[in-house]
Amino acid sequence: QDNVKARLGNGGDLYIEHDGSDSKIINTNGDLTITNQANDKDIKFISDDGSGGVAEYFRLDGNAAITVVSREMRFTDDVKAKFGTGPDLSIYHDGSNSYVDQNGTGDLIIKTSNASSDIVFKSGSVDFMFMDSSQTAIRMKRLTKWDDNIKASFGDGQDLKIYHDGSNSYIQDSGTGNLRIAGSSVDIL
């Protein structure tokens, strides 16, 4: 029967209700705990799939002791997915820009554990840079631009620098040894 509440507890703090349109489980005091004590079994969250059927959206997998997300999970603007006890890492979109924000201790490490896979930096469908595992190299796929007075440095002690100061261009060798320019044919124009 619609609009009838099944109340539980001395004060009726927990109740189940159907109001003619929606069904609700409401708790008005303390924590609401959902527990499945069946060994290696799950708690499943299933709903309409938008095409006339139903689908699992996520489940608490009692066998693998993990949460399995089976459908897209959408965080609205300025809502952060946070990771770590701190939480040290946030991923979010502020309505204009998207962020991966590491504000805890330690480094932000982007890696692939598959030794034959690359890390690819793209904008749209255009590749800009590869971390190429097969050649153990960083491969640039587009022009690199360095602002005035920003030096490209080479060597452990930054012995060789190439830069433009806004007026002049420099190839500066300040380390040990000689500056050598080699080629089958070298033209300086």
MIMITI-20031 format. One line per 8 residues: number of its first residue (from 1); for each residue x, y, z of N, C-alpha, C. Coordinates in Angstrom, 2 decimals. Example, Ala and Ser with C-alpha at 12.3 -4.5 7.8 and 13.67 -1.06 7.14 Angstrom:
! residues 2
1) 13.19:-5.69:7.80:12.30:-4.50:7.80:13.20:-3.30:7.80; 12.85:-2.25:7.08:13.67:-1.06:7.14:12.90:0.03:7.87
! end
This chain:
! residues 189
1) 0.84:-1.18:0.00:0.00:0.00:0.00:0.89:1.25:0.00; 0.57:2.26:-0.82:1.36:3.47:-0.93:1.25:4.33:0.32; 2.32:5.10:0.57:2.39:6.06:1.67:2.26:5.42:3.04; 2.68:4.17:3.16:2.73:3.50:4.46:4.19:3.24:4.78; 4.63:3.62:5.98:6.01:3.45:6.40:6.11:2.25:7.32; 7.01:1.34:6.99:7.32:0.23:7.89:8.45:0.72:8.78; 8.16:0.90:10.07:9.14:1.46:11.01:9.78:0.35:11.85; 11.11:0.53:12.07:11.86:-0.42:12.89:12.59:0.34:13.99
9) 12.85:-0.33:15.09:13.55:0.28:16.22:12.58:0.87:17.21; 13.06:1.08:18.46:12.20:1.59:19.53:11.60:2.95:19.19; 12.41:3.83:18.55:11.90:5.15:18.20:11.44:5.23:16.77; 11.38:4.09:16.08:11.00:4.11:14.67:12.03:4.85:13.82; 13.33:4.74:14.21:14.39:5.51:13.55:14.67:5.02:12.13; 14.40:3.78:11.85:14.63:3.23:10.51:13.29:2.86:9.91; 13.06:3.35:8.69:11.81:2.95:8.05:11.99:2.79:6.55; 11.09:1.97:6.00:11.03:1.71:4.57:9.70:2.29:4.10
17) 9.76:3.04:3.00:8.56:3.74:2.56:8.45:3.68:1.04; 7.22:3.58:0.55:6.94:3.78:-0.87:5.82:4.81:-0.95; 6.09:5.94:-1.65:5.14:7.05:-1.65:4.26:7.09:-2.89; 4.23:6.02:-3.67:3.45:6.01:-4.89:4.32:6.18:-6.12; 5.50:6.80:-5.94:6.45:6.97:-7.05:7.81:6.40:-6.71; 8.29:6.72:-5.52:9.66:6.36:-5.13:9.65:5.47:-3.90; 10.68:4.62:-3.83:10.88:3.78:-2.65:12.09:4.29:-1.90; 12.01:4.27:-0.56:13.08:4.84:0.26:13.37:3.95:1.45
25) 14.66:3.93:1.82:15.09:3.38:3.10:15.68:4.56:3.84; 15.12:4.92:4.97:15.51:6.14:5.68:15.92:5.79:7.10; 17.08:6.32:7.50:17.57:6.16:8.86:17.70:7.54:9.47; 17.16:7.75:10.65:17.16:9.08:11.26:18.06:9.19:12.48; 18.77:8.11:12.83:19.62:8.17:14.02:20.77:7.18:13.89; 22.00:7.64:14.08:23.17:6.76:14.03:23.55:6.39:12.60; 24.50:5.47:12.47:24.96:5.02:11.17:23.98:4.03:10.55; 23.97:3.99:9.22:23.21:2.97:8.50:24.24:2.00:7.92
33) 24.21:0.76:8.34:25.17:-0.24:7.91:24.46:-1.31:7.10; 25.02:-1.60:5.92:24.52:-2.69:5.09:25.59:-3.77:5.12; 25.27:-4.95:5.59:26.26:-6.01:5.77:25.79:-7.28:5.07; 26.69:-7.90:4.35:26.43:-9.24:3.81:27.42:-10.17:4.48; 26.94:-11.08:5.30:27.82:-12.01:6.03:27.98:-13.34:5.33; 27.38:-13.50:4.15:27.53:-14.73:3.39:28.95:-14.79:2.83; 29.65:-15.88:3.06:31.05:-16.00:2.69:31.26:-15.86:1.18; 32.21:-15.00:0.79:32.60:-14.78:-0.61:31.46:-14.29:-1.50
41) 30.46:-13.65:-0.93:29.34:-13.12:-1.71:29.41:-11.60:-1.77; 28.61:-11.00:-2.66:28.71:-9.58:-2.98:27.51:-8.79:-2.47; 27.67:-7.48:-2.44:26.55:-6.55:-2.34:26.50:-5.84:-3.69; 25.39:-5.98:-4.40:25.27:-5.45:-5.76:24.30:-4.27:-5.80; 24.67:-3.27:-6.60:23.81:-2.11:-6.83:23.38:-2.16:-8.29; 22.11:-2.47:-8.50:21.56:-2.70:-9.83:20.43:-1.72:-10.06; 20.38:-1.16:-11.27:19.33:-0.20:-11.60:19.00:-0.28:-13.08; 18.00:0.49:-13.50:17.61:0.59:-14.90:18.82:1.00:-15.73
49) 18.96:0.41:-16.93:20.12:0.72:-17.78:19.82:1.73:-18.88; 18.62:2.33:-18.86:18.29:3.35:-19.85:17.75:2.80:-21.15; 17.70:1.48:-21.29:17.18:0.90:-22.54:16.12:-0.18:-22.28; 15.48:-0.09:-21.13:14.40:-1.04:-20.84:14.82:-2.23:-20.01; 16.11:-2.39:-19.75:16.59:-3.49:-18.94:17.20:-2.98:-17.65; 17.89:-3.84:-16.96:18.61:-3.45:-15.75:20.07:-3.86:-15.89; 20.93:-3.17:-15.15:22.37:-3.47:-15.20:22.99:-3.21:-13.84; 24.05:-3.92:-13.58:24.83:-3.68:-12.37:25.67:-2.42:-12.58
57) 25.61:-1.51:-11.62:26.40:-0.29:-11.69:27.70:-0.42:-10.90; 27.61:-0.98:-9.71:28.82:-1.36:-8.99:28.47:-2.41:-7.95; 29.53:-3.10:-7.48:29.31:-4.11:-6.47:30.49:-4.14:-5.52; 30.22:-4.54:-4.32:31.26:-4.79:-3.33:31.52:-6.29:-3.40; 32.65:-6.64:-3.97:32.99:-8.04:-4.27:33.59:-8.69:-3.04; 32.78:-9.55:-2.38:33.23:-10.19:-1.15:34.30:-11.24:-1.36; 34.42:-11.79:-2.56:35.44:-12.80:-2.85:36.80:-12.15:-3.09; 36.84:-11.10:-3.92:38.11:-10.44:-4.25:38.44:-9.31:-3.29
65) 37.50:-8.94:-2.41:37.67:-7.83:-1.46:37.99:-6.52:-2.19; 37.22:-6.23:-3.25:37.39:-4.99:-4.00:36.02:-4.44:-4.37; 36.00:-3.17:-4.76:34.79:-2.56:-5.31:34.92:-2.57:-6.81; 33.94:-3.13:-7.51:33.95:-3.22:-8.97:32.93:-2.22:-9.50; 33.39:-1.27:-10.30:32.51:-0.28:-10.92:32.26:-0.73:-12.35; 31.00:-0.94:-12.71:30.65:-1.51:-14.00:30.08:-0.50:-14.99; 29.79:0.69:-14.55:29.25:1.75:-15.41:30.06:3.02:-15.17; 29.91:3.94:-16.12:30.60:5.23:-15.99:30.26:5.88:-14.66
73) 31.28:6.42:-14.01:31.07:7.15:-12.77:31.37:8.61:-13.06; 30.42:9.49:-12.85:30.59:10.90:-13.20:30.65:11.74:-11.94; 31.72:12.56:-11.87:31.87:13.52:-10.79:31.52:14.89:-11.36; 30.61:15.61:-10.74:30.24:16.92:-11.24:31.39:17.91:-10.99; 31.29:19.10:-11.62:32.35:20.10:-11.51:32.69:20.39:-10.05; 33.99:20.53:-9.81:34.57:20.85:-8.50:34.42:19.75:-7.46; 33.96:18.57:-7.87:33.93:17.42:-6.96:35.17:16.59:-7.26; 35.99:16.37:-6.25:37.29:15.73:-6.44:37.23:14.24:-6.09
81) 37.84:13.43:-6.96:38.11:12.04:-6.60:39.43:12.08:-5.86; 39.43:11.69:-4.59:40.62:11.82:-3.74:41.18:10.45:-3.39; 42.52:10.39:-3.34:43.23:9.14:-3.09:44.28:9.37:-2.01; 44.50:8.35:-1.19:45.50:8.43:-0.13:44.84:8.78:1.19; 45.54:8.48:2.27:45.01:8.75:3.60:44.88:10.23:3.86; 45.77:11.03:3.22:45.87:12.48:3.43:44.65:13.32:3.15; 43.93:13.31:2.08:44.24:12.62:0.83:45.28:13.39:0.03; 46.23:12.68:-0.55:47.37:13.30:-1.20:47.15:13.59:-2.68
89) 46.27:12.86:-3.35:46.07:13.01:-4.79:44.61:13.29:-5.07; 44.35:14.31:-5.92:42.99:14.64:-6.34:42.94:14.69:-7.86; 41.84:14.21:-8.42:41.56:14.35:-9.85:40.20:15.01:-9.95; 40.13:16.12:-10.71:38.86:16.82:-10.78:38.81:17.77:-11.99; 37.60:18.26:-12.25:37.35:19.26:-13.29:36.61:20.41:-12.63; 37.07:21.65:-12.86:36.47:22.81:-12.19:35.42:23.53:-13.03; 34.99:22.94:-14.13:34.04:23.58:-15.02:34.71:24.17:-16.23; 36.01:24.45:-16.11:36.79:24.99:-17.23:38.01:24.13:-17.55
97) 38.72:23.69:-16.52:39.97:22.95:-16.68:39.93:21.66:-15.88; 40.79:20.72:-16.28:40.90:19.44:-15.58:42.25:19.36:-14.89; 42.29:18.71:-13.72:43.49:18.68:-12.89:43.80:17.28:-12.38; 45.09:16.99:-12.31:45.63:15.90:-11.51:46.52:16.61:-10.51; 46.12:16.64:-9.25:46.75:17.49:-8.24:47.36:16.61:-7.15; 48.68:16.58:-7.10:49.42:15.82:-6.08:49.90:16.83:-5.05; 49.32:16.81:-3.86:49.69:17.79:-2.84:50.23:17.16:-1.57; 50.55:15.91:-1.62:51.10:15.23:-0.45:52.60:15.07:-0.56
105) 53.13:14.20:0.25:54.56:13.94:0.20:54.88:13.01:-0.97; 56.12:13.01:-1.38:56.54:12.12:-2.46:56.31:12.70:-3.83; 56.65:11.92:-4.84:56.59:12.34:-6.23:55.27:11.92:-6.86; 54.92:12.58:-7.96:53.82:12.15:-8.82:54.45:11.32:-9.93; 54.15:10.05:-9.99:54.77:9.13:-10.93:53.71:8.65:-11.92; 53.98:8.83:-13.20:53.11:8.30:-14.26:53.88:7.17:-14.91; 53.33:5.96:-14.87:54.09:4.82:-15.40:53.17:3.80:-16.04; 53.76:3.00:-16.89:53.08:1.81:-17.39:53.87:0.61:-16.92
113) 53.18:-0.37:-16.38:53.87:-1.57:-15.89:54.10:-2.58:-17.00; 53.54:-2.33:-18.18:53.74:-3.20:-19.33:54.98:-2.70:-20.07; 56.04:-3.49:-20.06:57.32:-3.07:-20.64:57.26:-2.82:-22.14; 56.23:-3.31:-22.82:56.14:-3.10:-24.26:55.16:-1.98:-24.62; 54.63:-1.29:-23.62:53.68:-0.21:-23.88:54.36:1.15:-23.75; 53.86:2.12:-24.51:54.36:3.49:-24.47:53.45:4.35:-23.61; 53.95:5.50:-23.19:53.13:6.55:-22.61:53.04:7.63:-23.67; 51.82:7.99:-24.06:51.60:8.90:-25.18:50.89:10.15:-24.67
121) 51.41:11.32:-25.02:50.78:12.59:-24.70:50.08:13.10:-25.96; 48.76:13.31:-25.87:47.95:13.70:-27.03:47.15:14.95:-26.70; 46.80:15.66:-27.74:45.79:16.71:-27.66:44.81:16.41:-28.78; 43.58:16.06:-28.42:42.63:15.55:-29.41:43.17:14.26:-29.98; 43.28:14.17:-31.30:43.82:12.96:-31.93:45.28:13.13:-32.32; 45.89:14.26:-31.96:47.26:14.57:-32.37:48.24:14.10:-31.30; 49.22:13.29:-31.71:50.29:12.86:-30.80:51.33:13.97:-30.68; 51.74:14.28:-29.46:52.77:15.28:-29.23:54.08:14.68:-28.75
129) 54.00:13.69:-27.86:55.22:13.13:-27.29:54.97:11.68:-26.89; 55.98:10.84:-27.08:55.94:9.43:-26.68:57.05:9.16:-25.67; 56.76:8.38:-24.66:57.79:7.70:-23.88:57.86:6.33:-24.54; 58.81:6.15:-25.45:58.87:4.98:-26.34:59.65:3.87:-25.65; 58.94:2.82:-25.22:59.60:1.73:-24.48:60.47:0.88:-25.38; 60.12:0.73:-26.67:60.91:-0.13:-27.55:62.26:0.49:-27.87; 62.34:1.81:-27.89:63.61:2.48:-28.18:64.23:3.09:-26.93; 63.59:2.92:-25.78:64.02:3.54:-24.53:64.36:5.00:-24.77
137) 63.40:5.74:-25.30:63.64:7.13:-25.68:62.37:7.94:-25.53; 62.55:9.24:-25.40:61.44:10.17:-25.49:61.42:10.68:-26.92; 60.30:10.50:-27.60:60.18:10.91:-29.00:59.22:12.07:-29.10; 59.72:13.18:-29.64:58.88:14.35:-29.86:58.23:14.21:-31.22; 56.92:14.43:-31.28:56.18:14.31:-32.54:55.79:15.68:-33.11; 56.04:16.73:-32.36:55.70:18.08:-32.79:56.85:19.02:-32.42; 56.83:20.20:-33.01:57.81:21.24:-32.74:57.83:21.58:-31.25; 59.02:21.76:-30.69:59.13:22.25:-29.31:59.51:23.72:-29.36
145) 58.92:24.51:-28.48:59.21:25.94:-28.42:59.73:26.27:-27.03; 60.82:27.01:-26.99:61.45:27.42:-25.73:61.38:28.94:-25.66; 60.80:29.47:-24.60:60.71:30.92:-24.44:62.09:31.54:-24.27; 62.18:32.85:-24.47:63.44:33.56:-24.31:64.02:33.31:-22.92; 65.34:33.11:-22.89:66.12:32.90:-21.66:65.85:31.57:-20.98; 65.10:30.67:-21.63:64.92:29.32:-21.09:65.94:28.44:-21.79; 66.81:27.82:-21.02:67.93:27.08:-21.57:67.63:25.59:-21.66; 67.95:25.02:-22.82:67.96:23.57:-22.94:69.33:23.13:-22.47
153) 69.40:22.35:-21.40:70.68:21.97:-20.78:70.95:20.49:-21.02; 72.23:20.16:-21.23:72.67:18.80:-21.49:73.86:18.47:-20.60; 73.91:17.23:-20.14:75.00:16.78:-19.28:74.61:16.85:-17.81; 75.23:16.01:-16.99:74.90:15.97:-15.56:75.12:17.32:-14.89; 76.16:18.01:-15.29:76.46:19.33:-14.71:75.91:20.47:-15.54; 74.99:20.18:-16.45:74.43:21.18:-17.37:75.56:21.88:-18.13; 76.50:21.06:-18.65:77.70:21.59:-19.30:77.40:22.30:-20.61; 76.38:21.86:-21.33:76.05:22.47:-22.61:74.65:23.06:-22.53
161) 74.53:24.32:-22.97:73.25:25.01:-22.95:73.00:25.63:-24.31; 71.74:25.57:-24.76:71.32:26.21:-26.00:70.13:27.09:-25.64; 70.20:28.36:-26.03:69.09:29.26:-25.68:69.13:30.54:-26.51; 68.04:31.31:-26.41:67.93:32.63:-27.04:67.52:33.61:-25.95; 68.21:34.74:-25.86:67.93:35.70:-24.78:66.98:36.82:-25.17; 66.35:36.72:-26.32:65.46:37.76:-26.80:66.12:38.61:-27.87; 67.47:38.61:-27.85:68.23:39.37:-28.86:69.20:38.49:-29.62; 69.85:37.58:-28.90:70.89:36.73:-29.49:70.65:35.28:-29.14
169) 71.24:34.40:-29.97:71.15:32.96:-29.74:72.50:32.43:-29.31; 72.50:31.40:-28.44:73.74:30.91:-27.84:73.80:29.38:-27.88; 75.00:28.87:-28.15:75.38:27.50:-27.85:76.54:27.65:-26.89; 76.32:27.34:-25.63:77.29:27.64:-24.57:77.80:26.34:-23.96; 79.12:26.12:-24.06:79.77:24.96:-23.46:80.60:25.44:-22.28; 80.24:25.01:-21.08:80.97:25.46:-19.89:81.55:24.29:-19.11; 81.55:23.10:-19.69:82.04:21.92:-18.97:83.45:21.55:-19.39; 83.86:20.39:-18.97:85.17:19.89:-19.34:85.16:19.40:-20.78
177) 86.32:19.36:-21.40:86.42:18.87:-22.77:86.11:19.96:-23.78; 86.08:19.56:-25.02:85.89:20.48:-26.14:84.45:20.50:-26.60; 84.07:21.58:-27.27:82.80:21.65:-27.98:83.09:21.19:-29.40; 82.50:20.09:-29.80:82.77:19.52:-31.12:81.51:19.55:-31.97; 81.66:20.02:-33.17:80.56:20.00:-34.15:81.02:19.05:-35.23; 80.30:17.94:-35.42:80.74:16.92:-36.35:79.63:16.60:-37.34; 80.02:16.24:-38.54:79.07:15.84:-39.56:79.81:15.48:-40.81; 79.18:14.75:-41.72:79.85:14.41:-42.98:80.09:15.68:-43.80
185) 79.23:16.67:-43.60:79.43:17.97:-44.24:78.81:19.00:-43.31; 79.59:19.98:-42.86:79.13:20.99:-41.91:79.17:22.34:-42.60; 78.03:23.01:-42.68:77.95:24.36:-43.23:77.50:25.30:-42.12; 78.24:26.36:-41.90:77.86:27.41:-40.98:77.53:28.63:-41.81; 76.30:29.06:-41.79:75.85:30.16:-42.65:75.70:31.44:-41.86
! end
